[in-house]
Amino acid sequence: MLIASRTGVRIGRAASEAVTDVSGIAEVARLAGVSKSTASRALGGTGYVSEETRQRVHQAAASIGYVPSTSAVSLATGRTQNIGVVMPYVNRWFFAEVLEGIQQVLLAQGLDLTLYDAKPGTEGRNRIFEDFLARKRFDGLIAVGLEPDHQELDRLVAIGRPIVSVVGSSNVTTVVEIDDDHVARRATEHLIALGHRDIAFIGGGLSTHWAQVDRRRLDGYLNAMKTAGLSDHVRHIYSDVTLPGGYASAVDALGEARGRPTAIVATCDEVAIGAIIAARRLGVQVPSDLSVIGIDDHEFADMFALTTLRQTPREQGRVAVQLLLEHLDDPTQPPKTVRMTSQLVVRNSTAALDPRASAVAIDGRRRGGL
């Protein structure tokens, strides 16, 4: 009873503040000569308002010292002014970068963020999908790298809020991603152009939470090898999508000189870095004995002189918010897929198998994107 009483006090106070604040919005709207909803959009940074009107509203607010509360804006617009973000990890590079991009745009728009850490296979993840998301305490949802099973996807769609996925495979939600098949093909073709034939792909572990992304990248590798007439040289080394996973898989693959690949396409930079560490510990020189290429341009990629296909997760997060705001302004917009571009960044982890036979000009002084 005591907890309920305290909760009731907080709710009552918030409601009182909201009523007071709504009257403040009404006064701002009157001074600016606009409706309350227009004043709320201008002050909250949501929805379309002409620049002239926005300035007039801000001047009116400044003249009476008015600062809107989230509760008041919500009452005036019918929105929570809050965006939900659900992701499986918050402490890994890709997810942290996407979250940073999301937060940058939301802060600029004056919107709140609620983060749901949905680690795969945990009770917390079940509670998020069964309880917290069902409360609908957000205007829209950004799902980052979830690759949810069909039941979870159905739950997200059933919420009845706009959804944008960063990485995914869905025709019912808007998706922001890179072309995983294409980047893996480019990575493989880079090694082929350097004269390599015995090229292995590390990734595609059955336990990976990024099964769809991993599979598309494997397909890109397979397509490139087939196109080059190297199907007989295809070698798939299973690995979890982690640095330790790449290390463990590379130790097995490189432990014996006989049958050792001359080049590796890693499903991501973390796996590639794990492979480079394994090679160094086994006395395999990179790139003279083994070329390694990754996908991401991870924050540690330059430290390991890793050649990679760069993606920009922070920009993906920013684009995801922009697309979500578009859906909020126009709920009739159909879902769409936005594919971000990737850039080949050549460092020192790849080299020609035989410089005389290579189709790529190698210049030890050259760095950067091609």
C-alpha positions as CSV (number, residue, x, y, z in Angstrom):
1,M,0.0,0.0,0.0
2,L,2.9,2.4,0.8
3,I,4.5,1.8,-2.6
4,A,1.2,2.3,-4.3
5,S,0.6,5.5,-2.4
6,R,4.0,6.9,-3.3
7,T,3.5,5.9,-6.9
8,G,0.1,7.7,-6.8
9,V,1.8,10.9,-5.6
10,R,4.3,10.8,-8.4
11,I,1.6,10.2,-11.0
12,G,-0.6,13.0,-9.6
13,R,2.3,15.5,-9.5
14,A,3.2,14.6,-13.2
15,A,-0.4,15.1,-14.2
16,S,-0.6,18.5,-12.5
17,E,2.6,19.6,-14.1
18,A,1.4,18.4,-17.5
19,V,-1.9,20.4,-17.1
20,T,0.1,23.5,-16.1
21,D,2.4,23.0,-19.0
22,V,-0.4,22.5,-21.5
23,S,-1.7,25.9,-20.5
24,G,1.7,27.3,-21.2
25,I,1.7,25.8,-24.7
26,A,-1.7,27.4,-25.2
27,E,-0.3,30.8,-24.3
28,V,2.7,30.3,-26.6
29,A,0.4,29.2,-29.4
30,R,-1.8,32.3,-28.9
31,L,1.2,34.7,-28.9
32,A,2.6,33.0,-32.1
33,G,-0.7,32.8,-33.8
34,V,-0.7,29.1,-34.3
35,S,-2.5,26.0,-33.0
36,K,-1.3,24.2,-29.9
37,S,-0.2,21.1,-31.9
38,T,1.8,23.3,-34.3
39,A,3.5,25.0,-31.3
40,S,4.2,21.6,-29.8
41,R,5.8,20.4,-33.0
42,A,7.9,23.5,-33.3
43,L,9.2,23.3,-29.7
44,G,9.6,19.5,-29.7
45,G,11.3,19.3,-33.1
46,T,8.9,16.7,-34.4
47,G,6.9,16.8,-37.6
48,Y,7.0,19.5,-40.3
49,V,6.9,23.2,-39.3
50,S,8.1,25.9,-41.6
51,E,11.3,27.7,-40.4
52,E,9.4,31.0,-40.1
53,T,6.7,29.5,-37.9
54,R,9.3,27.6,-35.8
55,Q,11.2,30.9,-35.1
56,R,8.0,32.7,-34.3
57,V,7.0,30.0,-31.8
58,H,10.4,29.9,-30.2
59,Q,10.4,33.7,-29.8
60,A,6.9,33.5,-28.2
61,A,8.1,30.8,-25.8
62,A,11.2,32.9,-24.9
63,S,9.2,36.0,-24.3
64,I,7.3,34.2,-21.4
65,G,10.2,32.0,-20.3
66,Y,8.4,28.9,-21.4
67,V,10.2,25.5,-21.5
68,P,7.9,22.6,-22.5
69,S,7.8,19.3,-20.5
70,T,7.6,16.0,-22.2
71,S,4.3,15.3,-20.5
72,A,2.8,18.5,-22.0
73,V,4.0,17.8,-25.5
74,S,2.7,14.3,-25.2
75,L,-0.8,15.5,-24.2
76,A,-0.8,18.1,-27.0
77,T,0.5,15.8,-29.8
78,G,-0.8,12.4,-28.6
79,R,2.8,11.1,-28.7
80,T,5.1,9.9,-25.9
81,Q,8.1,11.8,-27.4
82,N,10.0,8.6,-26.7
83,I,11.7,6.2,-29.1
84,G,12.4,2.6,-28.1
85,V,15.6,0.9,-29.2
86,V,16.0,-2.9,-28.7
87,M,19.3,-4.7,-29.4
88,P,21.0,-7.9,-28.3
89,Y,24.2,-6.3,-27.1
90,V,25.1,-2.8,-26.0
91,N,28.9,-3.4,-25.3
92,R,30.0,-4.6,-28.8
93,W,31.4,-2.2,-31.3
94,F,28.7,-2.4,-34.0
95,F,25.8,-2.0,-31.6
96,A,27.5,0.8,-29.6
97,E,28.2,2.7,-32.8
98,V,24.6,2.4,-34.0
99,L,23.3,3.5,-30.6
100,E,25.6,6.6,-30.7
101,G,24.1,7.5,-34.1
102,I,20.6,7.0,-32.9
103,Q,21.2,9.1,-29.8
104,Q,22.7,12.0,-31.8
105,V,19.6,12.4,-33.9
106,L,17.2,11.9,-31.0
107,L,19.0,14.5,-28.9
108,A,18.9,17.0,-31.8
109,Q,15.1,16.3,-32.2
110,G,14.5,16.7,-28.4
111,L,13.2,13.1,-28.1
112,D,13.8,10.6,-25.3
113,L,15.3,7.1,-25.8
114,T,14.4,3.9,-24.0
115,L,17.0,1.1,-24.5
116,Y,16.0,-2.5,-24.2
117,D,19.0,-4.9,-23.9
118,A,17.6,-8.1,-25.3
119,K,20.5,-10.6,-25.0
120,P,19.7,-13.8,-26.9
121,G,18.6,-16.8,-24.9
122,T,18.0,-14.9,-21.7
123,E,14.9,-14.5,-19.5
124,G,15.3,-10.8,-19.8
125,R,14.8,-11.0,-23.6
126,N,11.6,-12.9,-23.0
127,R,10.3,-10.3,-20.6
128,I,11.2,-7.5,-23.0
129,F,9.1,-9.1,-25.8
130,E,6.3,-10.3,-23.5
131,D,5.9,-7.4,-21.2
132,F,7.9,-4.2,-21.7
133,L,7.4,-3.8,-25.4
134,A,3.7,-4.6,-25.1
135,R,3.3,-1.5,-22.8
136,K,3.9,0.7,-25.9
137,R,5.6,3.4,-24.0
138,F,7.2,4.7,-27.2
139,D,6.1,6.3,-30.5
140,G,8.3,4.0,-32.6
141,L,10.8,1.3,-32.3
142,I,14.3,0.7,-33.8
143,A,15.4,-2.9,-33.7
144,V,19.2,-3.3,-34.1
145,G,20.6,-6.6,-35.3
146,L,17.8,-8.7,-33.6
147,E,17.1,-11.1,-36.4
148,P,14.1,-12.2,-34.3
149,D,12.4,-15.5,-34.9
150,H,9.0,-15.4,-36.5
151,Q,7.2,-15.3,-33.1
152,E,9.2,-12.3,-31.9
153,L,8.8,-10.5,-35.2
154,D,5.0,-11.0,-35.0
155,R,5.0,-9.5,-31.5
156,L,6.9,-6.4,-32.8
157,V,4.5,-5.9,-35.6
158,A,1.5,-6.5,-33.4
159,I,2.6,-3.6,-31.2
160,G,1.1,-1.3,-33.8
161,R,4.0,1.2,-33.7
162,P,6.3,2.1,-36.7
163,I,9.4,-0.2,-36.7
164,V,12.8,0.3,-38.4
165,S,15.4,-2.4,-38.4
166,V,19.1,-1.9,-38.5
167,V,20.2,-5.1,-40.2
168,G,17.5,-7.6,-40.8
169,S,15.4,-9.5,-43.3
170,S,11.8,-8.4,-43.4
171,N,9.2,-7.2,-45.8
172,V,7.0,-5.8,-43.0
173,T,9.4,-3.3,-41.5
174,T,11.7,-0.7,-43.0
175,V,15.3,-1.9,-43.0
176,V,18.7,-0.1,-43.0
177,E,21.7,-2.3,-43.9
178,I,24.6,-2.9,-46.1
179,D,24.6,-5.3,-49.0
180,D,26.2,-8.2,-47.2
181,D,26.4,-10.4,-50.3
182,H,28.1,-7.6,-52.3
183,V,30.7,-6.7,-49.7
184,A,31.7,-10.3,-49.2
185,R,32.0,-10.7,-53.0
186,R,34.2,-7.6,-53.1
187,A,36.4,-8.9,-50.3
188,T,36.9,-12.2,-52.1
189,E,37.5,-10.6,-55.5
190,H,40.2,-8.4,-53.9
191,L,42.1,-11.6,-52.8
192,I,41.5,-13.2,-56.2
193,A,42.9,-10.2,-57.9
194,L,46.0,-10.5,-55.7
195,G,46.6,-14.0,-57.2
196,H,45.1,-16.1,-54.4
197,R,43.2,-19.3,-55.1
198,D,43.1,-21.2,-51.8
199,I,40.8,-18.7,-50.1
200,A,38.9,-19.8,-47.0
201,F,35.8,-18.1,-45.5
202,I,35.7,-18.0,-41.7
203,G,32.2,-17.5,-40.2
204,G,28.8,-19.1,-40.5
205,G,28.9,-20.7,-37.0
206,L,25.6,-22.4,-36.2
207,S,25.4,-20.7,-32.9
208,T,25.8,-17.1,-34.2
209,H,23.0,-14.7,-33.4
210,W,23.6,-13.0,-36.8
211,A,22.7,-16.1,-38.8
212,Q,21.1,-14.2,-41.7
213,V,23.9,-11.7,-42.2
214,D,26.5,-14.4,-41.8
215,R,24.8,-16.5,-44.5
216,R,24.5,-13.7,-46.9
217,R,28.2,-13.0,-46.6
218,L,29.0,-16.6,-47.1
219,D,26.9,-16.6,-50.2
220,G,28.9,-13.6,-51.5
221,Y,32.1,-15.5,-51.0
222,L,30.7,-18.6,-52.7
223,N,29.4,-16.5,-55.7
224,A,32.8,-14.8,-56.1
225,M,34.7,-18.1,-56.0
226,K,32.3,-19.7,-58.5
227,T,32.5,-16.8,-60.9
228,A,36.3,-17.0,-60.8
229,G,36.2,-20.7,-61.6
230,L,37.5,-21.6,-58.1
231,S,34.6,-23.7,-56.8
232,D,37.0,-26.6,-56.2
233,H,39.0,-24.3,-53.8
234,V,36.0,-23.3,-51.6
235,R,36.6,-23.8,-47.9
236,H,34.2,-22.8,-45.2
237,I,35.6,-22.7,-41.7
238,Y,32.8,-22.4,-39.1
239,S,33.2,-19.7,-36.5
240,D,31.1,-17.7,-34.1
241,V,31.0,-14.0,-34.9
242,T,33.4,-13.0,-32.2
243,L,37.1,-12.3,-31.9
244,P,37.6,-15.5,-29.7
245,G,35.6,-17.4,-32.3
246,G,37.8,-16.3,-35.1
247,Y,40.9,-17.0,-33.1
248,A,39.8,-20.6,-32.3
249,S,38.7,-21.4,-35.8
250,A,41.9,-20.0,-37.3
251,V,44.1,-22.0,-34.9
252,D,42.5,-25.2,-36.3
253,A,42.7,-24.0,-39.9
254,L,46.3,-22.8,-39.7
255,G,47.8,-25.4,-37.4
256,E,49.0,-27.6,-40.1
257,A,51.1,-26.3,-43.0
258,R,49.6,-28.9,-45.4
259,G,46.4,-27.6,-46.9
260,R,46.7,-24.2,-45.2
261,P,44.8,-21.5,-47.1
262,T,46.8,-18.6,-48.5
263,A,44.0,-16.1,-47.8
264,I,41.0,-15.7,-45.5
265,V,37.8,-13.8,-45.9
266,A,36.4,-13.2,-42.4
267,T,32.7,-12.6,-41.9
268,C,33.5,-9.5,-39.8
269,D,36.6,-7.6,-38.5
270,E,36.4,-9.2,-35.1
271,V,36.7,-12.7,-36.7
272,A,39.5,-11.3,-38.9
273,I,41.5,-9.9,-36.0
274,G,41.1,-13.2,-34.1
275,A,42.5,-14.9,-37.2
276,I,45.5,-12.5,-37.4
277,I,46.3,-13.1,-33.7
278,A,46.1,-16.9,-34.2
279,A,48.4,-16.6,-37.3
280,R,51.0,-14.6,-35.3
281,R,51.0,-17.1,-32.4
282,L,51.5,-20.0,-34.9
283,G,54.4,-18.2,-36.7
284,V,52.4,-17.6,-39.9
285,Q,53.3,-14.2,-41.3
286,V,50.6,-11.8,-42.3
287,P,50.5,-10.9,-45.2
288,S,53.5,-12.7,-46.7
289,D,52.2,-16.2,-45.7
290,L,48.6,-15.4,-45.3
291,S,46.3,-12.5,-46.4
292,V,43.3,-11.7,-44.2
293,I,40.4,-9.4,-45.1
294,G,37.4,-8.4,-43.0
295,I,34.2,-6.5,-43.1
296,D,33.3,-3.5,-40.9
297,D,36.3,-1.2,-40.4
298,H,36.1,-1.9,-36.7
299,E,37.7,0.6,-34.3
300,F,40.7,-1.9,-33.9
301,A,41.1,-2.5,-37.7
302,D,43.8,0.1,-38.2
303,M,45.7,-1.1,-35.1
304,F,46.0,-4.6,-36.8
305,A,46.6,-3.0,-40.3
306,L,43.5,-4.9,-41.4
307,T,42.2,-4.6,-45.0
308,T,38.5,-4.4,-44.8
309,L,35.2,-3.4,-46.3
310,R,34.1,-0.3,-44.4
311,Q,30.6,0.1,-43.1
312,T,29.4,3.0,-41.0
313,P,27.1,1.8,-38.2
314,R,26.8,5.2,-36.7
315,E,25.4,6.6,-39.9
316,Q,23.0,3.6,-40.1
317,G,21.7,4.6,-36.7
318,R,21.2,8.2,-37.8
319,V,19.4,7.1,-41.0
320,A,17.2,4.7,-39.0
321,V,15.9,7.5,-36.8
322,Q,15.2,9.7,-39.9
323,L,13.2,6.9,-41.5
324,L,11.3,6.3,-38.3
325,L,10.4,9.9,-38.0
326,E,9.1,9.8,-41.6
327,H,6.9,6.8,-40.7
328,L,5.6,8.7,-37.7
329,D,4.7,11.7,-39.8
330,D,3.1,9.5,-42.5
331,P,2.0,6.1,-41.2
332,T,0.8,5.1,-44.6
333,Q,4.3,4.9,-46.0
334,P,5.1,1.3,-47.0
335,P,8.2,-0.5,-45.6
336,K,11.4,-0.1,-47.6
337,T,15.0,-1.2,-47.6
338,V,17.8,1.3,-47.5
339,R,21.3,-0.1,-48.4
340,M,24.3,1.9,-47.3
341,T,27.5,1.9,-49.4
342,S,30.7,0.2,-48.4
343,Q,34.3,1.1,-49.2
344,L,37.3,-1.1,-49.7
345,V,40.0,0.0,-47.3
346,V,43.4,-1.5,-48.2
347,R,45.9,-1.8,-45.3
348,N,48.8,-4.3,-44.7
349,S,46.9,-7.5,-44.0
350,T,46.6,-8.5,-47.7
351,A,49.3,-8.9,-50.3
352,A,49.9,-10.5,-53.7
353,L,50.5,-14.2,-53.6
354,D,52.9,-13.6,-56.5
355,P,53.5,-9.9,-57.3
356,R,54.3,-10.8,-60.9
357,A,50.9,-12.5,-61.4
358,S,48.8,-10.0,-59.4
359,A,46.1,-7.9,-61.1
360,V,46.4,-5.3,-58.3
361,A,49.2,-2.8,-58.2
362,I,50.8,-3.0,-54.8
363,D,52.4,0.1,-53.3
364,G,53.5,-0.2,-49.8
365,R,53.2,3.6,-49.3
366,R,49.5,3.7,-50.3
367,R,46.7,3.5,-47.7
368,G,43.0,4.2,-47.6
369,G,40.0,3.4,-49.7
370,L,40.0,2.1,-53.3
